[in-house]
């Protein structure tokens, strides 16, 4: 396979847990629904914490307070199930513990700038994370207490 010379992309993501549920974006592809932690690409000159806050507003409409870094994952697309479409992608994902900034209304729809495959947002019970198509699944296991994982995980599912 030909190597593509693309830069490595940083991604900042939020882990928002409230009342035993985690807030996820709900997305759809040819395989059905899948879930992601809100977040996305870091812009040049932007701190990761600022990227998390911006991306949460864009995808969920929910302002957040950004806490500690709890998980780092690399995603090398050619090593995963989407290798055909993601072959040139190498992304380092930084997951931060976040809290709601206000006691305002619950997010029930997409924010102002959702991803193209995003169809909504959903509070999912932590115990149910193993029952849904979640990326990365290993972080769902960590949150549900099924796996004791270190902060840096490398290139994992």
Order of alpha helices (4+ residues) and beta strands (2+ residues): beta-beta-beta-beta-alpha-beta-alpha-beta-beta-beta-alpha-beta
